[in-house]
Amino acid sequence: MRSAALVLGIIGGLIGMIVGFFGYGYTEAVARFGEIEGLAEQVADPGLIRVTSLTAPMLAIAGGAMARIRALWGGVLLLASAGLMYNGFGFNVFTMFPIAMSALGGVLAIAAGKPDEPKAHF
């Protein structure tokens, strides 16, 4: 289960990075070049989108990397990443896979009470 959490966290973080690049780039482009009514309008809270674009993928990758050795900490980071992506970007066609992968990886990491290694986190 820890290996599955590792893979899901890293893949979810990489896909989340792509979503984050577009989210941050969109808010920056609209702020720099101005709004085009009906086509490109600024989001309600560009600061939230920018923070989410940076921190959510980092939390997912870090949580996935930690899942093998510190499953509880890694699982908490993965769940925090999924929650942050959902809060910042919502659930849509572009975010469904990074959110689902991060959340599933977090659940698997936390559920790894009897790990492959002799040291449990409970």
N, C-alpha and C positions, 0 to 999 in steps of 0.2 A: 504494500500500500504506500510505503514511503517513496518507492521508485516511481509509482504512478503519480503521486503528488508532485514529485520533482519535475517530471516531464510535462504534466499539465500546467504547472506554474510557469515554467520557462516558455512554453508555447503560448500560453495565455498572455504573458508579459510581452512577448514579441509582437503578437497581433495587437495588443493594447498600445504598443509603441507606434504602430502605423496609424491607429485611430487617434492617438495623441498628437502625432505630427500634423495630421489634417485639422484637428480641433484647434491646436495652438496657431497653426498657420492661418486658418480662417479668421480667428479673432484678430490676429495681427494685421492681416490684409485689409479687413474692414476698418480697423482703427487707422491704418496708414492712408488708404486710398479713399475712404468714405463709403457710405452706404449707397446701394443701388436699390431703389424701392421696388419691392416685389421679387428681387433676385438675391441680393446679398445685404442682409440687415444684421446689425450687431445683436448678439445674444443678450439676455437680461443681465447676466453676471459674467463678464469675460474673465475676471480674476479666478473664479471657480473653475472655469474651463481650463485655464492655463495651469493652475495648480494641479488639477486632476490629470492633465496631459503629461505632466512630469512625474508626479508621485505614484500614481496608480500602477503604471508598468514597472517602475522600480520596486515597489512593494511586491508585485507578483513574481518578478525574477528573483528577488532576494528571498522571498518565502519559499519558492521552489528550490532554490539552492540550499536553503537551510533544512528542508524537509527530511533529508536522509539522516542527519545527525540530531537536530533539535526539532522534532516533528511538531511539538506543541507550538513553539514560537513561529515556525514556518507556516503552520496552519492558520494561526491568528493573522499573520501578515497577508496570506492569500485571501482570507475572508475580508480583511480590511480593504484590500485592493479591489475585490469584487464589489463591495459596498460603495467605495469611492467612485468607481467607474459608473455604477448604476446611478448614483447621486449626481454626478457631473454630466454624463452623456445621456442617461436614460437607457432604456432597453429597446434597441432597434436592430435592424438587419446588420449593421456594422459592429455593434457591440455585443451581440448575443453570444458569440463564441468566446471572446476574452472573459466576459463575465461568467459564463457557464464553466469554462475551464478553470478559472481561478477559484470559483466557489466550490466546484467538485474537488479540486486539489486540496483546498483548505479542509473540507470535510474528511477526505481520505487521510490527510496528515494528522488531524486531531483524533480520528478514529483508530489510529495505529497504536493502540494501547499495548499490544504485544508485538514489538518490532522484530525485524530480522536480527538485530543486534541484541545482546543480553540486557541492555540498559533501557528501561521504560521511562516515559516522561510523567507517568502518573504517580 
